[in-house]
Amino acid sequence: MMTSDWTWQGCLFTSENIGDHYGFVYQITDTTNNKKYIGKKFFWNKKRLPPLKGRKNKRNKIVESDWQDYFGSSEEVKQLVEESGRERFKREILMLCRTKGECAYWEAKLQFKYDVLLKDEYYNEFIGCKIHSAHVKSLKELRRDYDSNGDEHA
């Protein structure tokens, strides 16, 4: 396993591990200065295909995204990867998510929790999210189960 491979709970994470997950929230760490970046990435993309012969509607095909080679949307991190190489960075999956909404929710929650905009040890430059409660319905149900069992909030 290379430093720049994606890991989940300390183990190498590959396409075989995706299962029914839609995406993930991750942390990329610069091993030279311990500076971090928290973001989200989807495992799948829609690819638009031309219509079949005699049809007008374009077709959609679900394909695996570029997640394995992804180093975030931070221009600074991407520049450092280009200049110094992938090996400089450690990439960890923090949360596996079943929906786009879950990805957006957990990304924002972790970014606020760790004050990524207020601390110099993060490359993050903005936090952007728009999440409707319907998009995190499964998390609401999970929270209700925890609350009814007397467990502490996450």
C-alpha positions in Angstrom: 0.0 0.0 0.0 1.3 3.4 -1.0 0.9 6.5 1.2 -1.3 8.1 -1.5 -3.7 5.1 -1.7 -7.2 5.6 -0.2 -7.6 4.0 3.2 -10.7 3.3 5.3 -10.2 2.5 9.0 -6.5 1.9 8.4 -7.1 -0.6 5.5 -6.6 -0.1 1.7 -9.9 0.8 0.0 -10.5 -0.3 -3.6 -13.4 -0.5 -6.0 -14.3 -3.9 -4.5 -15.1 -2.2 -1.2 -17.7 0.3 -2.6 -20.7 -1.9 -2.2 -23.9 0.2 -2.2 -22.2 3.4 -1.1 -22.7 6.5 -3.3 -19.7 8.5 -2.0 -17.4 9.4 0.9 -16.1 12.2 3.0 -12.3 12.2 3.2 -9.3 13.8 4.7 -6.1 14.4 2.8 -3.0 15.1 4.9 0.2 16.7 3.7 2.8 14.5 5.4 5.5 17.2 5.2 3.6 19.7 7.4 0.5 17.8 8.7 -1.8 20.3 7.0 -5.2 18.7 6.0 -8.1 19.1 3.6 -11.6 17.7 4.3 -13.9 17.2 1.3 -16.4 14.7 -0.3 -16.3 12.6 -3.5 -18.8 10.5 -5.3 -18.0 7.0 -6.5 -20.3 7.3 -9.5 -20.9 9.7 -12.4 -23.6 9.9 -15.0 -22.3 9.6 -18.5 -24.5 11.0 -21.3 -24.7 8.8 -24.3 -26.2 9.7 -27.7 -29.7 8.6 -28.5 -30.3 5.2 -30.0 -30.9 5.1 -33.8 -34.4 6.6 -34.5 -34.7 8.0 -31.0 -34.4 11.6 -29.7 -33.7 11.1 -26.0 -30.1 11.0 -24.8 -29.3 8.1 -22.5 -27.6 8.0 -19.2 -25.1 5.5 -18.0 -23.7 5.2 -14.5 -19.9 4.9 -14.5 -17.3 4.8 -11.8 -15.8 8.3 -11.2 -12.1 9.3 -11.0 -12.2 8.9 -7.2 -9.1 6.7 -7.1 -7.0 9.5 -8.5 -8.8 12.4 -6.8 -6.9 14.8 -4.5 -9.7 17.3 -3.7 -10.9 20.5 -5.3 -8.3 22.7 -3.5 -6.1 24.4 -6.1 -3.3 24.6 -3.6 -3.4 20.8 -2.9 -3.6 20.0 -6.6 -0.6 22.2 -7.3 1.4 20.5 -4.6 0.5 17.1 -5.9 1.7 18.2 -9.4 4.9 19.7 -8.1 5.9 17.2 -5.3 4.0 14.0 -6.2 1.2 11.9 -4.8 3.4 10.2 -2.2 3.6 13.5 -0.2 -0.1 13.0 0.8 -2.1 10.5 2.9 -5.7 10.0 1.8 -8.2 8.7 4.4 -11.9 8.0 4.0 -13.7 9.3 7.1 -17.3 8.5 6.3 -18.9 6.2 3.7 -22.2 7.6 2.5 -25.2 6.0 0.8 -26.6 9.2 -0.8 -25.4 12.6 -2.1 -27.3 14.2 0.7 -25.4 12.2 3.3 -22.1 13.1 1.7 -23.0 16.8 1.8 -24.2 16.6 5.4 -21.2 14.8 6.8 -18.7 16.9 4.8 -20.2 20.2 6.2 -20.6 18.7 9.7 -16.9 17.6 9.9 -15.6 20.9 8.3 -17.5 22.9 11.0 -16.5 20.5 13.8 -12.8 20.9 12.9 -13.0 24.7 12.2 -11.3 24.2 8.8 -11.8 27.8 7.9 -10.4 29.2 11.2 -7.3 27.0 11.6 -4.1 27.3 9.6 -3.6 23.6 9.6 -6.3 23.1 6.9 -6.1 23.8 3.2 -9.9 24.3 3.0 -10.9 27.8 1.8 -14.7 27.6 1.8 -17.6 25.5 3.1 -20.5 25.2 0.7 -23.6 23.1 1.2 -27.3 23.0 0.6 -29.0 20.1 2.3 -32.7 19.3 2.6 -34.0 17.1 5.5 -35.4 14.7 2.9 -31.8 14.1 1.6 -30.7 12.8 5.0 -33.9 10.9 5.9 -31.9 7.7 6.6 -29.7 9.6 9.0 -32.7 11.0 10.8 -34.0 7.4 11.3 -30.6 6.3 12.6 -30.5 9.2 15.0 -34.0 8.3 16.3 -32.7 4.7 16.9 -29.7 6.0 18.9 -31.8 8.4 20.9 -34.3 5.7 21.8 -31.5 3.4 23.0 -30.1 6.2 25.3 -26.9 6.5 23.2 -25.0 9.8 23.1 -25.2 12.1 20.1 -22.5 11.9 17.5 
